[in-house]
Amino acid sequence: MNQNVNYDSTIPLYVQISEELRMNIISEKWKPGTKIPPELELCEIYHVSRITIRKSIEELVKDNLVYRKRAKGTFVAEWEEKLDDHFTFVKSFTTEMKELGKEAVTLKADFNIIKANKKIARYLNVNIGDSIIRLKRVRGTDGEAFVYVVTYITYDERYPTDNESYYGSLYTLLADYGVLVNQETEYVEAILPTKEIQYALNINHYEPILKRVRMTKHIEGSYREYSENFYIGKQYRYYVDM
């Protein structure tokens, strides 16, 4: 099936296509060890030349996301983190609260600069050991906490390093530095809380939790984000935009 793609004329075409292919891999729409569609098929999907597709795939080869087998094709590289390929696109927490007539608040924020491990480096498209930002927050409404958020973002020395700066909307803060999140993928699954989640939300081990994973980026820039959001199940519902 052909795909209608709206391209940004300010960004090289092969880069934009490479980013879409990258998301197919990170989200495991294309699972590790499987063969990706052949070049001619990708040409038809994206309505571009074979040269453009080859340059796009080469970007993935450089990042060790795929590898080529002579006379067999291009395959997705194996890696540790496994993700389900059933995605739910949902509204942001702040937007949901506004539509419900409530104000989202951050009750606690903890900012740290850490080194990227293999998993996070893969999501943020950085090298293992590179400096990244980890932000842990407890959020809720009306003074009642019901979500624990662990966010990893690409490091930028311009960002404030004090906890207080992250009590407001993260995306509003990022906008002050020219960062506009314009691509997002999410999925939701049910889990039981770890000890860290129990402590953050003051709940017991048997409290059902909705784990909402979000991967976002600024296509025109270097910003990448990987967030794990842990909601108390009985206090939260998500809305699907069809």
C-alpha positions, -999 to +999 in steps of 0.1 A: +000+000+000+014+034-009+018+059+018+011+096+016+040+114+033+041+151+041+078+161+039+095+191+054+114+208+027+140+221+052+152+186+061+169+162+037+144+137+024+166+107+032+169+119+068+131+122+073+125+087+058+154+073+079+136+086+110+104+069+101+123+036+095+141+041+128+108+044+146+096+011+130+126-005+146+126+011+180+089+004+184+095-032+171+070-028+144+099-044+126+111-070+151+147-080+157+161-105+133+134-099+106+140-087+071+129-052+064+109-045+031+132-045+000+144-012-014+120-012-044+090-017-021+102+012+001+105+033-030+069+026-038+058+033-002+076+066+001+074+077-036+112+083-037+142+071-057+162+040-048+192+063-041+172+081-014+161+048+002+197+035+002+209+067+020+181+063+045+190+027+053+227+036+055+218+059+084+203+029+102+234+008+094+256+035+109+236+033+141+238-005+142+200-008+139+201-029+108+227-051+090+230-063+054+234-099+042+247-102+007+221-114-017+196-118+011+186-083+021+186-060+052+177-073+086+169-056+120+197-061+145+190-080+177+189-060+210+178-066+245+147-045+250+115-061+236+084-039+229+049-049+218+038-037+184+003-027+194+003+011+199-022+033+215-019+070+206-031+090+236-034+126+247-008+141+270-014+141+307-017+179+309-041+181+280-063+154+295-064+172+329-074+204+312-102+188+293-115+173+326-114+208+342-084+199+364-049+214+367-020+190+365+006+196+391+040+182+399+044+172+435+080+162+434+108+166+408+143+151+408+168+162+381+200+143+374+226+140+347+236+103+342+254+081+317+233+063+290+231+026+293+225+003+263+187+005+264+184+043+268+212+050+243+192+031+217+161+051+224+178+085+224+201+077+195+233+084+215+263+064+224+265+042+255+281+063+282+271+096+268+256+121+293+218+123+293+192+138+315+170+117+338+140+134+353+119+117+379+086+133+388+055+126+409+024+142+393-013+145+401-043+168+405-058+185+435-028+176+456-033+139+450-005+119+433-014+092+408+014+091+383+052+085+387+072+096+356+107+087+347+119+106+317+152+104+298+161+131+274+192+140+253+216+163+272+217+200+264+239+222+286+214+251+282+187+233+302+184+243+339+198+218+364+177+227+395+147+206+405+124+236+408+125+243+371+108+210+363+077+214+384+059+230+355+052+216+320+083+200+306+073+209+270+066+245+279+101+247+293+116+230+263+099+255+240+119+282+256+150+266+241+135+261+207+125+225+211+092+215+196+081+179+201+065+169+168+067+132+166+053+108+192+047+071+197+031+055+228+019+023+242+001+012+274+003-020+293-008-032+328+017-042+354+022-046+391+043-019+408+080-023+416+093-011+450+104+022+435+069+028+421+053+018+454+074+043+473+068+071+449+030+067+448+026+054+484+008+022+473+010-015+480+025-042+458-010-054+446-022-020+433-027-023+395-006+001+375-009+013+339+025+017+324+025+042+296+057+044+275+063+075+254+089+080+227+091+115+213+115+137+193+120+170+176+125+159+140+144+191+130+167+189+160+186+165+182+160+162+210+149+127+219+128+116+248+120+082+264+095+083+293+079+056+314+048+068+332+033+047+360-004+055+367-025+041+396-050+022+376-081+030+396-074+067+394-066+071+357-082+064+324-068+072+289-085+085+259-079+073+224-080+098+195-094+080+164 
